[in-house]
Amino acid sequence: MIVTGGLAVLTLICAATGKGYPFGPNDPVDDMSLIRAVPPGVGAALLAGVLLGAMLIMLGTAGRRTARPAGAARAAVLVAGYAAVVVMLFVVPDIRLLALVAYVPMLVLGAPFGWPDVDYRSIVTAVIAWQVVSVSVGLLVAIHLVRWQRATRGACVACGRAHTRTGSSFHAATVGRWATGVAVAVPLLFAVTRYAWMAGVPLGISDTAMRQLLETDGRWRGGALATFAVVGAGLTLGLVQHWGEVFPRWVVRLGGRRVPVRLAVVPAMVVAALVMSAGLGLVSNTDIFFGELGAQPWLVGIHVLWPVWAAALGVAAYAYHLRRRERCVTCGAGDHERQPEDRDRA
């Protein structure tokens, strides 16, 4: 609540003074931002309203003695709260935040060698800082709402179970496999195009655009994004594989131990949120591919699938959580699931 309130106050100050709000016309590189056309004064006021609303909801639903509305009142609180979460997770951020996450390994490994030759001040900007804070606040509000939603329906706040046995394991496994397949396929399709460009093959783009990529570091940056996508796809596959539940024997000091559920679920959910915000921005301005890259329709179509990729990754991570969750230490409920090695023998 403190972080949410602090950001709300900062945004109100921006709205009142007309200074400090970095989005819209104040953002020189906003081609794929969902709020690129919103005037700074209006955007700051709207964002402040969303943040204040989220803070009030958190205040009103905090603590054990808070009111527990039911029916329409409860639904209204949840709709308003999750609407604020959508704004903070998917509307404020754009593709630059996902790109920064993908570039971090390259920047860290190449820094001692002076590669890539970039001005880090052009990467970590005020826009990026606001987006990071927005995503952080959105996740905190979402966690608070989920816990309150569980409490108001009579479920355990810690695990969400309303009964000792849920019978959800088989359904979660089935849905998880399909969702994982989608969440693996889309990034691999994206990676193929970027690796082709890195090799000098104008797959889906014009020859002119390919020459421009070869003359700059664009193809290497694309290769870094492709590698990020491939690694992410491989880790996503672990959501339905045995090695995603038990560390392989060759992993030093961890081999044979069970993979903590949160170690797989939390990063997957964060990446899903980043991909969704990036995908919505791409969908909002696909002309950038035609204008700058001379992209063929099928290439644009791959990028339009990013929201589907994000949704599938979120579903796959949630299904993994349902399938692997153990007896709750708070309420004692459990699905009495078998260990991974037992499922393999079955």
Protein Blocks (a to p, Z undefined) as FASTA:
>chain_A
ZZmmmmmmmmmmmmmnopoiaghjllmblmlgcklmgcfklmmmmmmmmmmmmmmmmmmm
gcjkbccdehjlmmmmmmmmmmmmmmmmmmmpcfklmmmmmmmmmmmmmmmnopacddfk
lmmcfklmmmmmmmmmmmmmmmmmmmmmmmmnopafklopabfblolmmmmmmmmmmmmm
mmmmmmmmmmmmmmmmmnopaghiafklmmmmmmmmklmmmmmmmmmmmmmmmmmmmmmg
fklmbccfklghkgopacdfklmmmmmmmmmmmmmmmmmmmmmmmmlmmmmnopafklmm
mmmmmmmmmmmmmmmmmmmmmmmpccdfklopaehiacfklmmmZZ
